[in-house]
Amino acid sequence: MALAPLIELNDGHKIPQLGLGTWPLDDTQVAEAVVEAVKHGYRHIDTAVKYGNETGVGNGIKACGVDREELFITTKLDGGFQGSGKAVAGLDGSLERLGLDYVDLLLIHWPLPRRDEFVSTWKTFEELQASGKVRSIGVSNFKPAHLDRLFAETDVIPAVNQIQVSPSIPRSVARAFNEQHGIVTESYSPLGASSDLLNAPVLASIGRKYGKTPGQVVLRWHVQQGLVAIPKTSNPQRMQENLDVYNFELTHDDLLALETLDAGPDAGVDSDVQGH
Ligand code: NAP
């Protein structure tokens, strides 16, 4: 059983490059999935208040038989807890449901720019990090313009920006911006979620050369670009498959062929309108 390599964050903490996504699993399903995933080598679990499954994630953590310190647990603050000071209660609720005394990474789930509360929320995140209840702080669905506000008005640069990224939605501009500022890009919906990305013939043809599935080719694409990715599956065989991407390498020509999957700049979610 091999573990995913660790990627260093700008605050010195380390995040396993591949983790388990948990949306839309319920408490019962996710507890089983976490136990199974840990058995297959996952040490990084991604949840959110919004998913309504933090209690199940916590039950999985308790039952998995691996020390808390070896696990990397991310949760995301819901919009209802944005605004000055409100994230304190938001995080306390998550910790209680998870049965933990700290999380490894806390993210602002959406910028919700029309509410204009993400800057004051971030200032509370800075205090929460200083309190030790969260080791690393980051954001999700933030565009460069949202990050620019944080750089100008607050002290701590986010460690992570979790955004939708896959070969069909490569988000090259946003990723380059994150990288330029020392922010690790974490890919959500890395396999294309419910789209038909995995049926693309180019993935099957590249996979055949290495004895790998389309899903493994896509996850290798994330890994080779230094991205962190959180594929979701509750299928034990796929859990194993999705971690088994460190024993082959995509060539320059493979990467060029994968560029043909790019669906263009308008594909994917728009964080200015989603999540309100
Ligand atoms: P995803 O991980 O790209 O795709 C999940 C789908 O792929 C599931 O239907 C899964 O089915 C299937 N799958 C998994 N491994 C496979 C494989 N090896 N071969 C074929 N199919 C495979 O999409 P996602 O769930 O949207 O994203 C992953 C995680 O990102 C979520 O679970 C959540 O934790 C996070 N997320 C965050 C945000 C945000 O706003 N920050 C938004 C969306 C998602 P089975 O389960 O049946 O295997």
Residues whose N, C-alpha, C, O or C-beta is under 5 A from the ligand:
A	BS01	NAP	G21 T22 W23 D46 H109 S140 Q162 Y188 S189 P190 L191 G192 A193 G215 I230 P231 K232 T233 S234 N235 R238 E241
